[in-house]
């Protein structure tokens, strides 16, 4: 049966399938959001710990400090890339959820993906980029300092 706006009303079976798709999209979005933060916590935590060890040993082992800095810069860039990929998948899944909320004509208070639209989009992402930039900047400073010390101790 069609309504005056030309929308086709879903049968009970179609509604159940649509709700199942909604549930799976929601679960996938949450999974990818969790991956984003778990990978970030592991890399940021380990590089912060590593930074402490490197700063303590930079004068005695400048080459090792340089290699550690380069590895940490790579890991920071890699985790940023993974985070943006996971974010893209998560956002796609949440878009599916929003479309299903509209298709099922859910009450506005039940639309968990559209009631949060007042929160600024991309705010967390901007802070994520900033924090990653700080990590990379710190490791670049370590790399420059360890390169200088290596040159000073071994190439003069």
C-alpha positions in Angstrom: 0.0 0.0 0.0 1.4 3.4 -1.0 1.0 6.6 1.1 0.2 10.0 -0.3 3.9 11.0 -0.5 4.5 8.0 -2.8 6.5 6.0 -0.3 6.0 2.2 -0.3 4.9 0.8 3.1 7.1 -2.1 4.2 5.6 -5.5 5.0 6.2 -7.0 8.4 8.9 -9.3 6.9 10.6 -6.4 5.2 10.5 -4.5 8.5 12.1 -7.4 10.4 14.9 -7.7 7.7 15.4 -3.9 7.8 15.7 -4.0 11.6 18.2 -6.8 11.4 20.3 -4.8 8.8 20.1 -1.9 11.2 21.3 -4.0 14.1 24.2 -5.4 12.0 25.2 -1.9 10.8 25.1 -0.6 14.4 27.3 -3.5 15.6 29.8 -3.1 12.8 30.0 0.7 13.4 30.6 0.1 17.1 33.2 -2.6 16.3 35.2 -0.3 14.0 35.0 2.6 16.5 36.4 0.2 19.2 39.2 -0.9 16.8 40.0 2.8 16.1 40.5 3.5 19.8 42.2 0.2 20.8 44.8 0.5 18.1 45.4 4.2 19.1 45.7 3.4 22.8 48.3 0.6 22.1 50.4 2.7 19.8 50.2 6.0 21.7 50.8 4.2 25.0 53.8 2.2 23.8 55.4 5.2 22.0 55.0 7.3 25.1 56.7 4.7 27.2 59.4 4.3 24.6 59.9 8.1 24.6 60.9 7.9 28.2 63.4 5.2 27.6 64.9 6.9 24.6 65.3 10.3 26.3 67.2 8.6 29.1 69.5 6.7 26.7 69.9 9.2 23.8 73.4 10.3 24.8 74.7 6.7 25.2 73.0 5.3 22.1 72.2 8.0 19.6 71.9 5.6 16.7 69.4 3.4 18.5 67.5 6.5 19.6 67.4 7.6 15.9 66.1 4.2 14.8 63.5 4.2 17.6 62.4 7.7 16.6 62.0 6.7 12.9 60.0 3.6 13.9 57.8 5.7 16.2 57.1 8.3 13.5 56.1 5.4 11.2 53.9 3.8 13.8 52.2 7.2 14.5 51.5 7.8 10.9 50.3 4.2 10.5 47.9 4.4 13.4 46.5 7.7 12.0 45.9 6.0 8.7 44.2 3.0 10.3 42.1 5.4 12.4 40.9 7.3 9.4 40.0 4.0 7.6 38.1 2.7 10.6 36.4 6.1 11.0 35.3 5.9 7.3 33.8 2.4 7.8 32.1 3.5 11.1 30.6 6.6 9.5 29.3 4.6 6.5 27.6 2.1 8.9 26.1 5.0 10.9 24.8 6.5 7.7 23.1 3.2 6.9 21.5 3.3 10.4 20.3 6.9 9.8 18.7 5.9 6.4 17.0 3.0 8.1 15.7 5.2 10.9 14.2 7.5 8.2 12.8 4.6 6.1 11.1 3.0 9.2 9.8 6.5 10.1 11.0 6.1 13.7 10.0 8.6 16.3 12.5 11.4 16.5 13.4 10.5 20.1 14.2 6.9 19.0 16.6 8.0 16.2 19.8 7.5 18.1 21.9 8.6 15.1 20.1 11.8 14.2 19.4 13.1 17.8 23.2 13.6 18.1 23.5 15.8 15.1 23.9 18.9 17.3 27.4 17.8 18.3 30.0 19.3 16.1 31.1 16.8 13.4 34.8 16.2 13.1 35.7 17.7 16.5 37.2 14.5 17.8 39.0 14.0 14.5 40.6 17.4 14.7 41.9 16.7 18.2 43.0 13.2 17.0 45.1 14.8 14.2 46.5 17.4 16.7 47.5 14.7 19.2 49.1 12.6 16.4 50.9 15.7 15.2 52.3 16.3 18.7 53.6 12.7 18.9 55.2 13.0 15.5 56.7 16.4 16.3 58.2 15.0 19.6 59.8 12.0 17.7 61.1 14.3 15.0 62.9 16.3 17.7 64.3 13.1 19.1 65.5 12.1 15.6 67.2 15.4 15.0 68.9 15.4 18.4 70.0 11.8 18.1 71.3 12.5 14.5 73.3 15.4 15.9 74.7 13.3 18.7 75.5 10.4 16.4 77.4 12.8 14.1 79.1 14.4 17.1 80.3 11.1 18.7 81.0 9.0 15.6 81.5 11.1 12.5 83.9 13.8 13.7 
